[in-house]
Amino acid sequence: MSTLYLLITLLLSSVGFFLSAWIVIPAPIFSLLVLSVGTPEVSPWLWGVNLLGGLFSLGWLLLKGSVFGSITSSMNSSVNSSIAILALSLSIFGLAFSLLPIGQLPSTVQKAEAEMIRAISPNYRAAVPPELQRLFRPQPFSALAAWRGIKSINKKPIRYTASIPIPNPAGVSLTLALYRPPQEGIYPAIVIIHGGAWREGSPQDNTEFSRYMAAQGYAVWAITYRYAPAHRFPTQLQDVRTALEFIHSRGGDYETDVERIAIMGRSAGAQLAMLAAYSPEFATGSPAIKAVVNYYGPVDLEAGYYDLPNPDPIDSRAVLLDFLGGTPEEVGELYRAASPINFVKGSNSYSSGNNSGNSSGASDRSLPPSLLIYGGKDHIVMAKFGKALADQIKARGDRAVFLKIPWADHAFDAVFSGISNQLALYYTERFLAFYLHRP
């Protein structure tokens, strides 16, 4: 019975250690990405697993006198003691790994707060209406929310309209999804573009976030686009523009204030959102975008082709070849046109076909305020690219908040109640409220 108890304890400790190790180990291949992405976000659960394994093994050692007394000389006792010591060691290391995110949280919050104050206003919180502030999450992280889920607002009723068709000149059927507060009214809008390496995705992705923001008084439009490699850039950007034009022309029918629109994207969707927010041919049209939120989006595709992450779990070059149809030597103009940082730096002569003129002149106009959130452990879109974009925006004199979450991997917000998304959500809701909900 004692041996069986220790084997179960060793199994518990081994599982806790194995999962916790992925908090610091980047995924070498795509199939392991779920571990690298998910384990930091469920680290509060892993605390419990590692703590239980450690307590069970330590308890056995103490009861048998293997720590504070003599160990019996029998072979069976020696083997059992070795199993208990191994289990205890694994639990100690697993607990250390699982505590890394929470250990880095205070300094990360301090830097994020400083960025918000620097880029927006020292009084950015007070500028938001009090009735909206009461809906915000009160702190950047709650262990209780990590264990039971974020329930306080996300469980409120909202109105959901699926599969709103939009006209497409290519004859391809595209639909939007709309999330609205339960009561009728006119609401500022958040246009959300999903990720998926430009190859896949759906307006139904990240529904928890969309429901959460709708409950705070937004019309949340989740849009989509045609996928690579069957459709290559700039097709995706043209589809984004079609969706934006539909929202601008028909938004009033869906209780949307078309004068207060923010655009947000994740990964590939963030790249498209930034192009829509920064490129002059979009900015001179309608609707005007008041703010942009970028979750781990590619910003410099040519640099990303050559400066690859190590490891590279999604084969970044293959993704870019599918999206753009060639290497930078072969289709360099497309790489430059698809890179948001080029529109921030200054001129870009590419036109997507929606304007007859070129796209130069980005440096002589203001960009909408930007919130950029990246994971420090991201090996799909490295955080240094997001930092470079934020620095370029600041150098122009425009507003950018750059938030790096040291322990987070790509798509960290897939775990809605995870430690990274709690932090990102805390600042995203305040950023959007400041620019869309201020009197």
BAPALO-444151 format. One record per residue (C-alpha): residue number from 1; chain; x, y, z. Coordinates in steps of 0.25 Angstrom, whole numbers, m for minus. Layout:
# BAPALO-444151
<site num="NUM" cadena="A" x="X" y="Y" z="Z"/>
...
# end
This chain:
# BAPALO-444151
<site num="1" cadena="A" x="0" y="0" z="0"/>
<site num="2" cadena="A" x="11" y="9" z="3"/>
<site num="3" cadena="A" x="18" y="7" z="m10"/>
<site num="4" cadena="A" x="5" y="9" z="m18"/>
<site num="5" cadena="A" x="3" y="22" z="m10"/>
<site num="6" cadena="A" x="17" y="27" z="m14"/>
<site num="7" cadena="A" x="15" y="23" z="m29"/>
<site num="8" cadena="A" x="2" y="31" z="m29"/>
<site num="9" cadena="A" x="9" y="43" z="m23"/>
<site num="10" cadena="A" x="21" y="41" z="m33"/>
<site num="11" cadena="A" x="11" y="42" z="m44"/>
<site num="12" cadena="A" x="4" y="54" z="m38"/>
<site num="13" cadena="A" x="18" y="61" z="m37"/>
<site num="14" cadena="A" x="22" y="57" z="m50"/>
<site num="15" cadena="A" x="10" y="62" z="m57"/>
<site num="16" cadena="A" x="11" y="75" z="m50"/>
<site num="17" cadena="A" x="26" y="77" z="m53"/>
<site num="18" cadena="A" x="24" y="73" z="m68"/>
<site num="19" cadena="A" x="13" y="83" z="m70"/>
<site num="20" cadena="A" x="20" y="94" z="m62"/>
<site num="21" cadena="A" x="33" y="92" z="m70"/>
<site num="22" cadena="A" x="26" y="97" z="m82"/>
<site num="23" cadena="A" x="24" y="111" z="m75"/>
<site num="24" cadena="A" x="39" y="113" z="m79"/>
<site num="25" cadena="A" x="41" y="104" z="m90"/>
<site num="26" cadena="A" x="36" y="109" z="m104"/>
<site num="27" cadena="A" x="29" y="99" z="m113"/>
<site num="28" cadena="A" x="38" y="93" z="m124"/>
<site num="29" cadena="A" x="27" y="89" z="m133"/>
<site num="30" cadena="A" x="12" y="93" z="m135"/>
<site num="31" cadena="A" x="6" y="81" z="m128"/>
<site num="32" cadena="A" x="13" y="85" z="m115"/>
<site num="33" cadena="A" x="9" y="99" z="m116"/>
<site num="34" cadena="A" x="m4" y="97" z="m108"/>
<site num="35" cadena="A" x="6" y="93" z="m96"/>
<site num="36" cadena="A" x="14" y="106" z="m98"/>
<site num="37" cadena="A" x="2" y="115" z="m99"/>
<site num="38" cadena="A" x="m7" y="109" z="m89"/>
<site num="39" cadena="A" x="2" y="105" z="m77"/>
<site num="40" cadena="A" x="6" y="119" z="m73"/>
<site num="41" cadena="A" x="m9" y="123" z="m73"/>
<site num="42" cadena="A" x="m13" y="111" z="m64"/>
<site num="43" cadena="A" x="m1" y="113" z="m55"/>
<site num="44" cadena="A" x="m10" y="116" z="m42"/>
<site num="45" cadena="A" x="m16" y="102" z="m45"/>
<site num="46" cadena="A" x="m2" y="96" z="m46"/>
<site num="47" cadena="A" x="2" y="102" z="m32"/>
<site num="48" cadena="A" x="m9" y="93" z="m26"/>
<site num="49" cadena="A" x="m4" y="81" z="m34"/>
<site num="50" cadena="A" x="11" y="83" z="m30"/>
<site num="51" cadena="A" x="7" y="87" z="m16"/>
<site num="52" cadena="A" x="m1" y="74" z="m14"/>
<site num="53" cadena="A" x="10" y="65" z="m20"/>
<site num="54" cadena="A" x="20" y="72" z="m11"/>
<site num="55" cadena="A" x="12" y="71" z="2"/>
<site num="56" cadena="A" x="9" y="56" z="m1"/>
<site num="57" cadena="A" x="23" y="52" z="m3"/>
<site num="58" cadena="A" x="28" y="61" z="9"/>
<site num="59" cadena="A" x="18" y="55" z="18"/>
<site num="60" cadena="A" x="22" y="41" z="15"/>
<site num="61" cadena="A" x="37" y="44" z="17"/>
<site num="62" cadena="A" x="34" y="51" z="30"/>
<site num="63" cadena="A" x="25" y="40" z="35"/>
<site num="64" cadena="A" x="35" y="29" z="31"/>
<site num="65" cadena="A" x="46" y="38" z="38"/>
<site num="66" cadena="A" x="54" y="39" z="25"/>
<site num="67" cadena="A" x="57" y="54" z="27"/>
<site num="68" cadena="A" x="58" y="56" z="42"/>
<site num="69" cadena="A" x="61" y="42" z="46"/>
<site num="70" cadena="A" x="69" y="30" z="41"/>
<site num="71" cadena="A" x="64" y="22" z="29"/>
<site num="72" cadena="A" x="62" y="7" z="31"/>
<site num="73" cadena="A" x="72" y="m2" z="24"/>
<site num="74" cadena="A" x="62" y="m11" z="16"/>
<site num="75" cadena="A" x="62" y="m10" z="1"/>
<site num="76" cadena="A" x="47" y="m7" z="1"/>
<site num="77" cadena="A" x="49" y="5" z="10"/>
<site num="78" cadena="A" x="61" y="10" z="2"/>
<site num="79" cadena="A" x="53" y="9" z="m11"/>
<site num="80" cadena="A" x="41" y="16" z="m5"/>
<site num="81" cadena="A" x="49" y="27" z="0"/>
<site num="82" cadena="A" x="56" y="29" z="m13"/>
<site num="83" cadena="A" x="42" y="30" z="m20"/>
<site num="84" cadena="A" x="38" y="40" z="m9"/>
<site num="85" cadena="A" x="50" y="48" z="m11"/>
<site num="86" cadena="A" x="49" y="48" z="m26"/>
<site num="87" cadena="A" x="34" y="52" z="m25"/>
<site num="88" cadena="A" x="37" y="63" z="m15"/>
<site num="89" cadena="A" x="49" y="69" z="m24"/>
<site num="90" cadena="A" x="40" y="69" z="m36"/>
<site num="91" cadena="A" x="29" y="76" z="m28"/>
<site num="92" cadena="A" x="39" y="87" z="m23"/>
<site num="93" cadena="A" x="44" y="90" z="m37"/>
<site num="94" cadena="A" x="29" y="89" z="m43"/>
<site num="95" cadena="A" x="25" y="99" z="m32"/>
<site num="96" cadena="A" x="36" y="108" z="m36"/>
<site num="97" cadena="A" x="33" y="108" z="m50"/>
<site num="98" cadena="A" x="18" y="110" z="m48"/>
<site num="99" cadena="A" x="20" y="122" z="m39"/>
<site num="100" cadena="A" x="28" y="130" z="m49"/>
<site num="101" cadena="A" x="17" y="137" z="m56"/>
<site num="102" cadena="A" x="11" y="142" z="m42"/>
<site num="103" cadena="A" x="25" y="146" z="m38"/>
<site num="104" cadena="A" x="27" y="155" z="m50"/>
<site num="105" cadena="A" x="13" y="161" z="m49"/>
<site num="106" cadena="A" x="16" y="172" z="m40"/>
<site num="107" cadena="A" x="27" y="178" z="m49"/>
<site num="108" cadena="A" x="19" y="176" z="m61"/>
<site num="109" cadena="A" x="7" y="183" z="m56"/>
<site num="110" cadena="A" x="16" y="195" z="m51"/>
<site num="111" cadena="A" x="21" y="196" z="m65"/>
<site num="112" cadena="A" x="8" y="195" z="m72"/>
<site num="113" cadena="A" x="2" y="206" z="m62"/>
<site num="114" cadena="A" x="14" y="215" z="m65"/>
<site num="115" cadena="A" x="11" y="213" z="m80"/>
<site num="116" cadena="A" x="m3" y="216" z="m79"/>
<site num="117" cadena="A" x="0" y="229" z="m71"/>
<site num="118" cadena="A" x="11" y="233" z="m81"/>
<site num="119" cadena="A" x="3" y="231" z="m94"/>
<site num="120" cadena="A" x="m11" y="234" z="m90"/>
<site num="121" cadena="A" x="m12" y="243" z="m78"/>
<site num="122" cadena="A" x="m9" y="243" z="m63"/>
<site num="123" cadena="A" x="m24" y="243" z="m61"/>
<site num="124" cadena="A" x="m28" y="233" z="m71"/>
<site num="125" cadena="A" x="m36" y="226" z="m61"/>
<site num="126" cadena="A" x="m44" y="237" z="m56"/>
<site num="127" cadena="A" x="m48" y="242" z="m70"/>
<site num="128" cadena="A" x="m56" y="229" z="m72"/>
<site num="129" cadena="A" x="m71" y="231" z="m68"/>
<site num="130" cadena="A" x="m73" y="225" z="m53"/>
<site num="131" cadena="A" x="m84" y="216" z="m58"/>
<site num="132" cadena="A" x="m75" y="209" z="m67"/>
<site num="133" cadena="A" x="m63" y="208" z="m58"/>
<site num="134" cadena="A" x="m72" y="200" z="m48"/>
<site num="135" cadena="A" x="m73" y="189" z="m59"/>
<site num="136" cadena="A" x="m58" y="188" z="m61"/>
<site num="137" cadena="A" x="m50" y="177" z="m54"/>
<site num="138" cadena="A" x="m44" y="183" z="m41"/>
<site num="139" cadena="A" x="m30" y="178" z="m42"/>
<site num="140" cadena="A" x="m21" y="172" z="m52"/>
<site num="141" cadena="A" x="m21" y="158" z="m47"/>
<site num="142" cadena="A" x="m30" y="150" z="m38"/>
<site num="143" cadena="A" x="m26" y="136" z="m34"/>
<site num="144" cadena="A" x="m41" y="133" z="m31"/>
<site num="145" cadena="A" x="m44" y="137" z="m45"/>
<site num="146" cadena="A" x="m33" y="128" z="m50"/>
<site num="147" cadena="A" x="m39" y="116" z="m43"/>
<site num="148" cadena="A" x="m54" y="119" z="m46"/>
<site num="149" cadena="A" x="m54" y="127" z="m58"/>
<site num="150" cadena="A" x="m57" y="142" z="m61"/>
<site num="151" cadena="A" x="m72" y="142" z="m58"/>
<site num="152" cadena="A" x="m76" y="155" z="m53"/>
<site num="153" cadena="A" x="m79" y="162" z="m66"/>
<site num="154" cadena="A" x="m77" y="151" z="m76"/>
<site num="155" cadena="A" x="m90" y="144" z="m71"/>
<site num="156" cadena="A" x="m99" y="156" z="m73"/>
<site num="157" cadena="A" x="m109" y="155" z="m85"/>
<site num="158" cadena="A" x="m105" y="161" z="m98"/>
<site num="159" cadena="A" x="m111" y="161" z="m112"/>
<site num="160" cadena="A" x="m104" y="152" z="m122"/>
<site num="161" cadena="A" x="m107" y="153" z="m137"/>
<site num="162" cadena="A" x="m99" y="143" z="m146"/>
<site num="163" cadena="A" x="m96" y="142" z="m160"/>
<site num="164" cadena="A" x="m99" y="156" z="m165"/>
<site num="165" cadena="A" x="m96" y="156" z="m180"/>
<site num="166" cadena="A" x="m88" y="167" z="m187"/>
<site num="167" cadena="A" x="m87" y="169" z="m202"/>
<site num="168" cadena="A" x="m74" y="165" z="m208"/>
<site num="169" cadena="A" x="m70" y="169" z="m222"/>
<site num="170" cadena="A" x="m63" y="156" z="m224"/>
<site num="171" cadena="A" x="m76" y="148" z="m222"/>
<site num="172" cadena="A" x="m70" y="141" z="m209"/>
<site num="173" cadena="A" x="m80" y="140" z="m198"/>
<site num="174" cadena="A" x="m74" y="147" z="m185"/>
<site num="175" cadena="A" x="m82" y="149" z="m172"/>
<site num="176" cadena="A" x="m81" y="157" z="m159"/>
<site num="177" cadena="A" x="m85" y="154" z="m145"/>
<site num="178" cadena="A" x="m90" y="165" z="m136"/>
<site num="179" cadena="A" x="m91" y="165" z="m121"/>
<site num="180" cadena="A" x="m99" y="176" z="m114"/>
<site num="181" cadena="A" x="m103" y="180" z="m100"/>
<site num="182" cadena="A" x="m117" y="175" z="m96"/>
<site num="183" cadena="A" x="m124" y="188" z="m96"/>
<site num="184" cadena="A" x="m126" y="196" z="m109"/>
<site num="185" cadena="A" x="m118" y="208" z="m111"/>
<site num="186" cadena="A" x="m107" y="214" z="m119"/>
<site num="187" cadena="A" x="m93" y="209" z="m116"/>
<site num="188" cadena="A" x="m78" y="211" z="m120"/>
<site num="189" cadena="A" x="m73" y="200" z="m128"/>
<site num="190" cadena="A" x="m61" y="190" z="m127"/>
<site num="191" cadena="A" x="m58" y="183" z="m140"/>
<site num="192" cadena="A" x="m50" y="170" z="m137"/>
<site num="193" cadena="A" x="m42" y="163" z="m147"/>
<site num="194" cadena="A" x="m38" y="148" z="m144"/>
<site num="195" cadena="A" x="m25" y="142" z="m145"/>
<site num="196" cadena="A" x="m21" y="129" z="m152"/>
<site num="197" cadena="A" x="m8" y="131" z="m160"/>
<site num="198" cadena="A" x="m17" y="137" z="m171"/>
<site num="199" cadena="A" x="m21" y="123" z="m174"/>
<site num="200" cadena="A" x="m33" y="120" z="m165"/>
<site num="201" cadena="A" x="m42" y="126" z="m154"/>
<site num="202" cadena="A" x="m56" y="131" z="m152"/>
<site num="203" cadena="A" x="m64" y="142" z="m147"/>
<site num="204" cadena="A" x="m69" y="133" z="m136"/>
<site num="205" cadena="A" x="m54" y="132" z="m130"/>
<site num="206" cadena="A" x="m52" y="138" z="m116"/>
<site num="207" cadena="A" x="m66" y="139" z="m113"/>
<site num="208" cadena="A" x="m64" y="141" z="m98"/>
<site num="209" cadena="A" x="m56" y="154" z="m101"/>
<site num="210" cadena="A" x="m67" y="159" z="m110"/>
<site num="211" cadena="A" x="m78" y="156" z="m100"/>
<site num="212" cadena="A" x="m70" y="163" z="m89"/>
<site num="213" cadena="A" x="m69" y="176" z="m97"/>
<site num="214" cadena="A" x="m83" y="176" z="m102"/>
<site num="215" cadena="A" x="m87" y="175" z="m87"/>
<site num="216" cadena="A" x="m79" y="188" z="m85"/>
<site num="217" cadena="A" x="m87" y="196" z="m95"/>
<site num="218" cadena="A" x="m81" y="193" z="m109"/>
<site num="219" cadena="A" x="m86" y="188" z="m122"/>
<site num="220" cadena="A" x="m75" y="177" z="m125"/>
<site num="221" cadena="A" x="m74" y="174" z="m140"/>
<site num="222" cadena="A" x="m66" y="161" z="m142"/>
<site num="223" cadena="A" x="m62" y="161" z="m157"/>
<site num="224" cadena="A" x="m55" y="151" z="m166"/>
<site num="225" cadena="A" x="m47" y="151" z="m179"/>
<site num="226" cadena="A" x="m43" y="141" z="m190"/>
<site num="227" cadena="A" x="m32" y="131" z="m187"/>
<site num="228" cadena="A" x="m18" y="129" z="m192"/>
<site num="229" cadena="A" x="m13" y="122" z="m200"/>
<site num="230" cadena="A" x="m25" y="121" z="m209"/>
<site num="231" cadena="A" x="m26" y="137" z="m208"/>
<site num="232" cadena="A" x="m14" y="145" z="m206"/>
<site num="233" cadena="A" x="m11" y="159" z="m201"/>
<site num="234" cadena="A" x="m17" y="169" z="m203"/>
<site num="235" cadena="A" x="m30" y="161" z="m204"/>
<site num="236" cadena="A" x="m31" y="161" z="m188"/>
<site num="237" cadena="A" x="m29" y="176" z="m187"/>
<site num="238" cadena="A" x="m39" y="178" z="m198"/>
<site num="239" cadena="A" x="m49" y="169" z="m190"/>
<site num="240" cadena="A" x="m46" y="177" z="m177"/>
<site num="241" cadena="A" x="m49" y="190" z="m184"/>
<site num="242" cadena="A" x="m62" y="184" z="m190"/>
<site num="243" cadena="A" x="m67" y="180" z="m176"/>
<site num="244" cadena="A" x="m63" y="194" z="m170"/>
<site num="245" cadena="A" x="m71" y="201" z="m182"/>
<site num="246" cadena="A" x="m83" y="192" z="m178"/>
<site num="247" cadena="A" x="m82" y="196" z="m164"/>
<site num="248" cadena="A" x="m81" y="210" z="m167"/>
<site num="249" cadena="A" x="m93" y="210" z="m177"/>
<site num="250" cadena="A" x="m102" y="201" z="m169"/>
<site num="251" cadena="A" x="m97" y="202" z="m155"/>
<site num="252" cadena="A" x="m108" y="211" z="m151"/>
<site num="253" cadena="A" x="m118" y="200" z="m154"/>
<site num="254" cadena="A" x="m111" y="191" z="m144"/>
<site num="255" cadena="A" x="m110" y="202" z="m133"/>
<site num="256" cadena="A" x="m95" y="206" z="m136"/>
<site num="257" cadena="A" x="m89" y="220" z="m134"/>
<site num="258" cadena="A" x="m81" y="220" z="m147"/>
<site num="259" cadena="A" x="m73" y="232" z="m142"/>
<site num="260" cadena="A" x="m67" y="224" z="m130"/>
<site num="261" cadena="A" x="m61" y="212" z="m136"/>
<site num="262" cadena="A" x="m48" y="204" z="m131"/>
<site num="263" cadena="A" x="m42" y="193" z="m138"/>
<site num="264" cadena="A" x="m35" y="181" z="m132"/>
<site num="265" cadena="A" x="m28" y="169" z="m137"/>
<site num="266" cadena="A" x="m21" y="157" z="m132"/>
<site num="267" cadena="A" x="m8" y="151" z="m139"/>
<site num="268" cadena="A" x="m11" y="152" z="m154"/>
<site num="269" cadena="A" x="m24" y="159" z="m151"/>
<site num="270" cadena="A" x="m16" y="170" z="m144"/>
<site num="271" cadena="A" x="m7" y="172" z="m156"/>
<site num="272" cadena="A" x="m20" y="175" z="m164"/>
<site num="273" cadena="A" x="m25" y="184" z="m153"/>
<site num="274" cadena="A" x="m12" y="192" z="m153"/>
<site num="275" cadena="A" x="m12" y="194" z="m168"/>
<site num="276" cadena="A" x="m27" y="198" z="m167"/>
<site num="277" cadena="A" x="m23" y="208" z="m156"/>
<site num="278" cadena="A" x="m10" y="213" z="m161"/>
<site num="279" cadena="A" x="m10" y="213" z="m177"/>
<site num="280" cadena="A" x="m14" y="226" z="m183"/>
<site num="281" cadena="A" x="m24" y="221" z="m193"/>
<site num="282" cadena="A" x="m32" y="215" z="m181"/>
<site num="283" cadena="A" x="m30" y="227" z="m172"/>
<site num="284" cadena="A" x="m36" y="237" z="m183"/>
<site num="285" cadena="A" x="m48" y="229" z="m185"/>
<site num="286" cadena="A" x="m60" y="225" z="m176"/>
<site num="287" cadena="A" x="m61" y="221" z="m165"/>
<site num="288" cadena="A" x="m50" y="228" z="m157"/>
<site num="289" cadena="A" x="m44" y="219" z="m147"/>
<site num="290" cadena="A" x="m42" y="225" z="m133"/>
<site num="291" cadena="A" x="m33" y="214" z="m127"/>
<site num="292" cadena="A" x="m26" y="201" z="m130"/>
<site num="293" cadena="A" x="m23" y="189" z="m122"/>
<site num="294" cadena="A" x="m12" y="180" z="m126"/>
<site num="295" cadena="A" x="m11" y="166" z="m119"/>
<site num="296" cadena="A" x="3" y="160" z="m124"/>
<site num="297" cadena="A" x="1" y="164" z="m139"/>
<site num="298" cadena="A" x="12" y="164" z="m149"/>
<site num="299" cadena="A" x="18" y="178" z="m152"/>
<site num="300" cadena="A" x="29" y="176" z="m162"/>
<site num="301" cadena="A" x="27" y="164" z="m171"/>
<site num="302" cadena="A" x="41" y="165" z="m178"/>
<site num="303" cadena="A" x="49" y="165" z="m166"/>
<site num="304" cadena="A" x="40" y="154" z="m160"/>
<site num="305" cadena="A" x="44" y="146" z="m173"/>
<site num="306" cadena="A" x="59" y="147" z="m170"/>
<site num="307" cadena="A" x="59" y="148" z="m154"/>
<site num="308" cadena="A" x="52" y="135" z="m151"/>
<site num="309" cadena="A" x="49" y="131" z="m137"/>
<site num="310" cadena="A" x="56" y="119" z="m131"/>
<site num="311" cadena="A" x="49" y="110" z="m130"/>
<site num="312" cadena="A" x="39" y="113" z="m141"/>
<site num="313" cadena="A" x="27" y="104" z="m138"/>
<site num="314" cadena="A" x="18" y="109" z="m149"/>
<site num="315" cadena="A" x="29" y="110" z="m160"/>
<site num="316" cadena="A" x="28" y="125" z="m162"/>
<site num="317" cadena="A" x="33" y="125" z="m176"/>
<site num="318" cadena="A" x="23" y="116" z="m181"/>
<site num="319" cadena="A" x="12" y="124" z="m175"/>
<site num="320" cadena="A" x="18" y="137" z="m182"/>
<site num="321" cadena="A" x="19" y="129" z="m195"/>
<site num="322" cadena="A" x="5" y="125" z="m195"/>
<site num="323" cadena="A" x="0" y="139" z="m191"/>
<site num="324" cadena="A" x="9" y="147" z="m201"/>
<site num="325" cadena="A" x="12" y="137" z="m212"/>
<site num="326" cadena="A" x="27" y="138" z="m212"/>
<site num="327" cadena="A" x="40" y="142" z="m205"/>
<site num="328" cadena="A" x="44" y="157" z="m202"/>
<site num="329" cadena="A" x="53" y="156" z="m214"/>
<site num="330" cadena="A" x="41" y="152" z="m223"/>
<site num="331" cadena="A" x="30" y="160" z="m217"/>
<site num="332" cadena="A" x="37" y="171" z="m209"/>
<site num="333" cadena="A" x="26" y="181" z="m212"/>
<site num="334" cadena="A" x="16" y="172" z="m205"/>
<site num="335" cadena="A" x="24" y="170" z="m193"/>
<site num="336" cadena="A" x="26" y="185" z="m191"/>
<site num="337" cadena="A" x="11" y="188" z="m194"/>
<site num="338" cadena="A" x="7" y="177" z="m184"/>
<site num="339" cadena="A" x="16" y="183" z="m173"/>
<site num="340" cadena="A" x="9" y="193" z="m164"/>
<site num="341" cadena="A" x="22" y="198" z="m159"/>
<site num="342" cadena="A" x="25" y="204" z="m173"/>
<site num="343" cadena="A" x="12" y="213" z="m172"/>
<site num="344" cadena="A" x="17" y="218" z="m158"/>
<site num="345" cadena="A" x="31" y="221" z="m163"/>
<site num="346" cadena="A" x="27" y="229" z="m174"/>
<site num="347" cadena="A" x="24" y="227" z="m189"/>
<site num="348" cadena="A" x="19" y="214" z="m196"/>
<site num="349" cadena="A" x="16" y="214" z="m210"/>
<site num="350" cadena="A" x="8" y="202" z="m211"/>
<site num="351" cadena="A" x="m7" y="203" z="m214"/>
<site num="352" cadena="A" x="m17" y="191" z="m211"/>
<site num="353" cadena="A" x="m26" y="195" z="m222"/>
<site num="354" cadena="A" x="m36" y="203" z="m214"/>
<site num="355" cadena="A" x="m30" y="216" z="m218"/>
<site num="356" cadena="A" x="m24" y="221" z="m231"/>
<site num="357" cadena="A" x="m13" y="229" z="m224"/>
<site num="358" cadena="A" x="m1" y="223" z="m216"/>
<site num="359" cadena="A" x="0" y="221" z="m201"/>
<site num="360" cadena="A" x="11" y="231" z="m198"/>
<site num="361" cadena="A" x="10" y="242" z="m188"/>
<site num="362" cadena="A" x="8" y="234" z="m175"/>
<site num="363" cadena="A" x="17" y="243" z="m167"/>
<site num="364" cadena="A" x="9" y="256" z="m169"/>
<site num="365" cadena="A" x="m4" y="251" z="m162"/>
<site num="366" cadena="A" x="m7" y="246" z="m148"/>
<site num="367" cadena="A" x="m9" y="232" z="m145"/>
<site num="368" cadena="A" x="m20" y="227" z="m136"/>
<site num="369" cadena="A" x="m16" y="223" z="m122"/>
<site num="370" cadena="A" x="m10" y="209" z="m121"/>
<site num="371" cadena="A" x="m10" y="198" z="m111"/>
<site num="372" cadena="A" x="0" y="187" z="m114"/>
<site num="373" cadena="A" x="1" y="175" z="m105"/>
<site num="374" cadena="A" x="11" y="164" z="m108"/>
<site num="375" cadena="A" x="16" y="152" z="m100"/>
<site num="376" cadena="A" x="31" y="151" z="m96"/>
<site num="377" cadena="A" x="31" y="136" z="m99"/>
<site num="378" cadena="A" x="25" y="137" z="m113"/>
<site num="379" cadena="A" x="32" y="129" z="m124"/>
<site num="380" cadena="A" x="22" y="133" z="m135"/>
<site num="381" cadena="A" x="22" y="148" z="m134"/>
<site num="382" cadena="A" x="34" y="152" z="m126"/>
<site num="383" cadena="A" x="31" y="164" z="m116"/>
<site num="384" cadena="A" x="43" y="172" z="m121"/>
<site num="385" cadena="A" x="35" y="175" z="m134"/>
<site num="386" cadena="A" x="24" y="180" z="m126"/>
<site num="387" cadena="A" x="33" y="189" z="m118"/>
<site num="388" cadena="A" x="40" y="194" z="m131"/>
<site num="389" cadena="A" x="26" y="198" z="m136"/>
<site num="390" cadena="A" x="22" y="205" z="m123"/>
<site num="391" cadena="A" x="36" y="213" z="m123"/>
<site num="392" cadena="A" x="33" y="217" z="m137"/>
<site num="393" cadena="A" x="19" y="222" z="m133"/>
<site num="394" cadena="A" x="24" y="230" z="m121"/>
<site num="395" cadena="A" x="35" y="236" z="m130"/>
<site num="396" cadena="A" x="25" y="242" z="m139"/>
<site num="397" cadena="A" x="18" y="248" z="m127"/>
<site num="398" cadena="A" x="6" y="239" z="m127"/>
<site num="399" cadena="A" x="1" y="231" z="m116"/>
<site num="400" cadena="A" x="5" y="216" z="m113"/>
<site num="401" cadena="A" x="4" y="207" z="m101"/>
<site num="402" cadena="A" x="13" y="195" z="m102"/>
<site num="403" cadena="A" x="11" y="184" z="m92"/>
<site num="404" cadena="A" x="20" y="172" z="m92"/>
<site num="405" cadena="A" x="15" y="160" z="m83"/>
<site num="406" cadena="A" x="29" y="153" z="m80"/>
<site num="407" cadena="A" x="23" y="139" z="m78"/>
<site num="408" cadena="A" x="13" y="139" z="m89"/>
<site num="409" cadena="A" x="13" y="132" z="m102"/>
<site num="410" cadena="A" x="5" y="135" z="m115"/>
<site num="411" cadena="A" x="m10" y="134" z="m114"/>
<site num="412" cadena="A" x="m9" y="135" z="m99"/>
<site num="413" cadena="A" x="m23" y="140" z="m98"/>
<site num="414" cadena="A" x="m29" y="127" z="m103"/>
<site num="415" cadena="A" x="m30" y="124" z="m88"/>
<site num="416" cadena="A" x="m40" y="135" z="m85"/>
<site num="417" cadena="A" x="m38" y="134" z="m70"/>
<site num="418" cadena="A" x="m23" y="132" z="m71"/>
<site num="419" cadena="A" x="m13" y="141" z="m64"/>
<site num="420" cadena="A" x="m8" y="148" z="m77"/>
<site num="421" cadena="A" x="m22" y="151" z="m82"/>
<site num="422" cadena="A" x="m27" y="156" z="m69"/>
<site num="423" cadena="A" x="m15" y="166" z="m69"/>
<site num="424" cadena="A" x="m18" y="169" z="m84"/>
<site num="425" cadena="A" x="m33" y="171" z="m82"/>
<site num="426" cadena="A" x="m31" y="180" z="m70"/>
<site num="427" cadena="A" x="m23" y="190" z="m79"/>
<site num="428" cadena="A" x="m31" y="187" z="m92"/>
<site num="429" cadena="A" x="m44" y="191" z="m86"/>
<site num="430" cadena="A" x="m39" y="204" z="m80"/>
<site num="431" cadena="A" x="m32" y="208" z="m93"/>
<site num="432" cadena="A" x="m44" y="206" z="m101"/>
<site num="433" cadena="A" x="m53" y="213" z="m91"/>
<site num="434" cadena="A" x="m44" y="225" z="m91"/>
<site num="435" cadena="A" x="m45" y="227" z="m106"/>
<site num="436" cadena="A" x="m59" y="222" z="m109"/>
<site num="437" cadena="A" x="m67" y="225" z="m96"/>
<site num="438" cadena="A" x="m62" y="238" z="m91"/>
<site num="439" cadena="A" x="m72" y="249" z="m91"/>
# end
